[in-house]
Amino acid sequence: MNSRARVAAGVISMLIYLVIFLLSSLPAASLPSHIPDFIPHFLEYFALAFFFIQVFPNPGRGSVLAAAFLALAILGILDEWHQLSVPGRVFSLLDWVWDMLGDLAGLAAFLMLNKQKKVISNETETQRDSSDE
């Protein structure tokens, strides 16, 4: 992944976390009650993880994935801690678990798409090489 794409992924990651922070700053009374709480937690952190992992060089390496997951888990804890200062909101370990499940799913989605991209790239190279002969 080139540096321009990594910077773009970093900017998108920061924007997603900003949205998460702003939504976490809303008082409980202003939140929609018809949407189960786990859905936004999972989806927000899925998107964050999907873009966040792309900031790193060699994003498919195990150590990079572990470091990214740890950083995302810390961001989730900080988000829950921040909610302690918001009227009607609480620190919830269950919400944090949903954040981390979203993290894992986002990282897995990136890995699957990245692997598929490599397979397609290799097939294209093989076809190009065989047409050169």
C-alpha positions in Angstrom: 0.0 0.0 0.0 1.5 3.3 -1.0 2.0 6.2 1.5 -0.9 8.3 -0.1 -3.3 5.5 0.6 -2.0 5.1 4.1 -2.4 8.8 4.8 -6.0 8.7 3.4 -6.7 5.7 5.7 -5.4 7.6 8.7 -7.6 10.6 7.9 -10.6 8.4 7.5 -9.8 6.7 10.8 -9.5 10.0 12.6 -12.8 11.1 11.2 -14.5 7.9 12.2 -13.2 8.2 15.8 -14.3 11.9 15.8 -17.8 10.7 14.9 -17.6 8.0 17.7 -16.5 10.7 20.2 -19.3 13.1 19.2 -22.0 10.4 19.4 -20.6 9.3 22.8 -21.0 12.9 23.9 -24.7 12.9 23.4 -26.8 12.6 26.5 -28.6 9.3 26.9 -32.0 11.0 26.5 -31.1 12.1 22.9 -30.2 8.6 21.7 -32.7 6.5 19.7 -34.2 3.8 21.8 -35.4 1.6 19.0 -31.8 0.7 17.9 -30.2 -2.0 20.1 -27.0 -0.6 21.7 -24.7 -3.2 20.4 -25.3 -2.4 16.7 -23.7 1.1 16.6 -20.8 -0.1 18.8 -20.1 -3.0 16.5 -20.5 -1.0 13.3 -18.5 2.0 14.4 -15.5 -0.1 15.5 -15.8 -2.3 12.5 -15.3 0.7 10.2 -12.6 2.2 12.4 -10.6 -1.1 12.5 -11.0 -1.6 8.7 -9.4 1.8 8.0 -7.0 1.9 11.0 -5.1 -1.2 10.0 -4.4 0.3 6.6 -2.3 3.1 8.2 0.4 0.6 9.0 3.1 -0.8 6.7 2.6 -4.5 6.3 -0.9 -4.5 7.7 -1.3 -8.3 7.3 1.5 -9.2 9.7 0.5 -10.8 13.0 2.4 -8.3 15.1 0.9 -5.4 13.3 -2.6 -6.8 13.7 -2.0 -7.4 17.4 -0.7 -3.8 17.9 -3.7 -2.4 15.9 -6.1 -4.5 18.0 -4.5 -3.3 21.2 -4.7 0.3 20.1 -8.3 0.0 19.1 -9.2 -1.7 22.4 -7.6 1.2 24.2 -9.6 3.7 22.1 -12.8 1.7 23.1 -11.9 1.9 26.8 -11.2 5.7 26.5 -14.6 6.1 24.7 -16.4 4.3 27.5 -14.5 6.3 30.2 -15.4 9.6 28.4 -19.1 8.6 28.7 -18.8 8.9 32.4 -18.9 12.7 32.0 -22.0 12.6 29.8 -25.5 12.9 31.5 -27.3 9.6 31.5 -24.3 7.7 30.0 -22.3 5.0 31.8 -19.1 3.0 31.4 -20.2 -0.4 30.1 -17.8 -3.3 29.7 -20.4 -5.0 27.5 -20.3 -2.0 25.1 -16.5 -2.3 25.1 -16.8 -6.0 24.2 -19.0 -5.1 21.3 -16.4 -2.5 20.3 -13.7 -5.2 20.3 -15.9 -7.6 18.3 -16.3 -4.9 15.7 -12.5 -4.4 15.8 -12.0 -8.1 15.1 -14.5 -8.2 12.3 -13.1 -5.1 10.7 -9.6 -6.5 10.8 -10.8 -9.8 9.4 -12.7 -8.1 6.6 -9.5 -6.2 5.7 -7.5 -9.4 5.7 -10.0 -11.2 3.5 -10.3 -8.4 1.0 -6.5 -7.9 1.0 -6.0 -11.6 0.4 -8.6 -11.6 -2.4 -6.8 -8.6 -4.0 -3.5 -10.5 -3.9 -5.1 -13.6 -5.5 -6.6 -11.5 -8.3 -3.2 -9.7 -8.8 -1.3 -13.0 -9.0 -3.8 -14.4 -11.5 -3.5 -11.3 -13.7 0.3 -11.6 -13.5 0.2 -15.3 -14.4 -2.1 -14.6 -17.4 0.2 -11.7 -18.5 3.3 -14.0 -18.2 1.7 -16.8 -20.2 0.6 -14.4 -23.0 4.2 -13.2 -23.3 5.4 -16.6 -24.2 
